[in-house]
Amino acid sequence: MRRLCLLLVTFLIGCTFLLSNLSVAGATDVWVDHWNSENIDVYVIDDTLSHGYTSNGRWFSVSTKFVQDGQLQQVVKWNFSKYGRSMWRYYTNTMSQDHDTVVIPHNGVFEYGMDQLGWSYSIRDIWYY
């Protein structure tokens, strides 16, 4: 009985030690770009990245925070898509959804998403493919 109690106490101490060293995982804001013309730092909210496939293409979306002088200015959701052999395009929640535009290099939000998903891309002329 004494051995059982000692074993139980040792087990509980070990569990307490392990649990006290675990950190709670949460969303992280990852800095991906600075826009000099507007003095805006762009941070991706990493746990908002989602993606999928269509019959002739693929897409991903991610939310970002625009920060100026340490103050949050706005949260913007980006939606990127590519169909067939065409170049990558995007629209944001600040744009009309019936209007998208071609992604121009070097877009830190696009490159972060692609890198996180493990998708390859190339830059030809002034477009991402």
NORTAVEN-V604049 format. One record per helix or strand of 2 or more residues. SS is the DSSP state (alpha for helix, beta for strand). FROM is the first residue (numbers start at 1). TO is the last residue. If there is no record, write none. Layout:
ss/from/to
SS/FROM/TO
SS/FROM/TO
//
This chain:
ss/from/to
alpha/2/21
beta/29/35
beta/40/45
alpha/46/48
beta/50/54
beta/57/68
beta/71/83
beta/89/92
beta/101/102
alpha/108/117
beta/123/124
beta/127/128
//
